[in-house]
Amino acid sequence: MIFWVVFRSTSGAEAYAMVATVLQTAHKRGPDALGTLIQALGSTLDPNLLPQPP
């Protein structure tokens, strides 16, 4: 699946590329993609920004 995304800054494009790479690798290896992203970002990820169950 190909997505076309327009970025307003180089740093935004680089951040997207990093997250997309982690998620694609996690998907190929089979583990939970969100769990892998949380592990990759560690303490820099604010859990309050994640979707909460109803």
N, C-alpha and C positions, 0 to 999 in steps of 0.2 A: 504494500500500500504506500503510495507516495502522497505527501502533503506539501503544499506550497505555502511557505510562511514568509512574511516580510518583517524584517527587524528594523527598529529605529536606531539601534546602536550596535557597535561591534561587540560590546560586552554582553548584550542580550543574545546575540547570535551564538557567541561562545558558550554561554550558560545553557542555552537550548541544546547545542550540540553535545555537551557533556552529559546532560540528563538523558537525551535521546540514546546516546551510546550505551549508558548504563542500563536503561530499560530494554533496549534491543538485545544486549548480551544476556540479561536476566531471562528474557523470554526464550531465547535459544537454549539456555541451560535448564530451564524448567522451573526454577524456584519462583516464589511469589515476587513479582516485579516491584510492588510497593515496599515489601520488606527489604529487598536488595537496595532500593533507592535510599531507604532510611539508614541502612548500614553504610552505604557509600558516603552519605552526607553527615552521618554521625550527629554531633551536638549542634551543627549549624542549621538543622531542620527544626522549625518550631512546630511541635505537635498540634498546637491550636489551629494551624492553617490546614490541617488534614480534614477531609470530610468526616463528619461524625454520624454514627448511625442514628436513626430516628428514635 
